Amino acid sequence: MNSFHPISKILMGPGPSDVPVRILEAMARPTIGHLDPQFIDLMDEIKALLRYAFQTEYTLTFPVSAPGSAGMETCFVNLVEPGDSVIVCVNGVFGTRMVENVTRAGGKAIVVNDEWGQPVDPQKVEEVLHTHPKAKTLAFVHAETSTGVLSDAKTLCALAQAHGCLTIVDAVTSLGGVPVKVDEWGVDAIYSGTQKCLSVPPGLSPISFGPRAIAVLEARKTPVQSWFLDLSLVMNYWQGARSNSERQHRDSAEEKSARSNSERQHRDSATKNPARSYHHTAPINAMYALHEGLLMLREEGLDAAFARHQTCHEHLRDGLEALGFSFLVDKAYRLPQLNTVCIPTGVSDEAAIRKALLEKHNLEIGAGLGALAGKAWRIGLMGASASRGNVDKCLGALKEELG
Ligand SMILES: Cc1ncc(COP(=O)(O)O)c(C=O)c1O
């Protein structure tokens, strides 16, 4: 056996997307300790950059050390207790996974179904909110990767708030590709992934929890069933917590009214910069990559990144339509970063075409998922993959292979 040297490919599937060399180089820097002061500073920068990407001031914003599915589980295991009712919108594969998460956390899922290829219907959601006044949470997928549909997160969050429900939002495919406005929309808990529009290798899941979600977490009657994803524990690493001895020191000190200046200073600095304690060994080099990817997003600017995704989508759409493809999703709800096209009737072996694209053109596109397997292709324009050059290569390769 020898070292592994994969052939470089153009990644135009549903993720992972192309990873810029700058990010790969960041990953190759020396590994340092997960409690090294330099690493703690990097963690703080990652949190600040994620707040920029999510457009939020929520302080509990950080990457879970595992892929997007772990971000999903983090939201459900922390916010759902046995017996809780959760309204889950299902319009594709990832909505069905949310249902599974609710059930496994001991909750009762009230499912609002929409056809695959359609966005979540706010009217249906409103009716269910009326008929289930005890529902605690509304969960939905902002950008359904299995179909390429964008749902109206702003309206859905407003409905949930009007009915006193928390929101859990899947932004795995939306973050960095289309606006995700956590504060403006009043999202309570949100999760994403690194391997889509952030163009960072897979393996981390940025999350953000607002004050209403934290209050629910703090009021839990039962312990979170997952030790690894229990936010009350992970927080001690990402935000810091007073150690027991510090707490005792402070509490007993507070009982005494006499206090020296130095004691007071010690207390103040402990509050501002609380000690981080070991929870798990963070994937250090993956964090370097996320930091670099987020820096690149901030340098480009959110609006410019969204505009780039949209322009590339329009260029791809025009070329695909000229080749005779039709889109699964209505124009009004199409995700620029994930283009789901119906496979033309003349194509008898769609897998053979994808294989030829991969082997002859070094270009990956995605197969249909779930109910759309064999019927659709998913062409991703995520993060660095959203370039005019990639669109032209993809159109050229498809033209050649379709004959
Ligand atoms: C919308 C959505 N949610 C969740 C996930 C799960 O993320 P991961 O595969 O990183 O675990 C994905 C992955 O494609 C996704 O597209």
The ligand as an SDF file (V2000), in Angstrom:
LIG
                    3D

 16 16  0  0  0  0  0  0  0  0999 V2000
  -30.3250   19.5940    4.2300 C   0  0  0  0  0  0  0  0  0  0  0  0
  -29.3540   18.6500    4.8540 C   0  0  0  0  0  0  0  0  0  0  0  0
  -29.4670   18.3600    6.1630 N   0  0  0  0  0  0  0  0  0  0  0  0
  -28.6100   17.5260    6.7710 C   0  0  0  0  0  0  0  0  0  0  0  0
  -27.5850   16.9140    6.0780 C   0  0  0  0  0  0  0  0  0  0  0  0
  -26.6540   15.9850    6.7750 C   0  0  0  0  0  0  0  0  0  0  0  0
  -25.3500   16.4860    6.7540 O   0  0  0  0  0  0  0  0  0  0  0  0
  -24.0740   15.5220    6.7980 P   0  0  0  0  0  0  0  0  0  0  0  0
  -24.1200   14.6510    5.5760 O   0  0  0  0  0  0  0  0  0  0  0  0
  -22.9140   16.4770    6.8030 O   0  0  0  0  0  0  0  0  0  0  0  0
  -24.1610   14.7260    8.0460 O   0  0  0  0  0  0  0  0  0  0  0  0
  -27.4320   17.1890    4.7120 C   0  0  0  0  0  0  0  0  0  0  0  0
  -26.3580   16.5520    3.9250 C   0  0  0  0  0  0  0  0  0  0  0  0
  -26.3430   16.5590    2.7300 O   0  0  0  0  0  0  0  0  0  0  0  0
  -28.3370   18.0710    4.0910 C   0  0  0  0  0  0  0  0  0  0  0  0
  -28.2250   18.3640    2.8020 O   0  0  0  0  0  0  0  0  0  0  0  0
  1  2  1  0
  2  3  1  0
  2 15  2  0
  3  4  2  0
  4  5  1  0
  5  6  1  0
  5 12  2  0
  6  7  1  0
  7  8  1  0
  8  9  2  0
  8 10  1  0
  8 11  1  0
 12 13  1  0
 12 15  1  0
 13 14  2  0
 15 16  1  0
M  END
$$$$
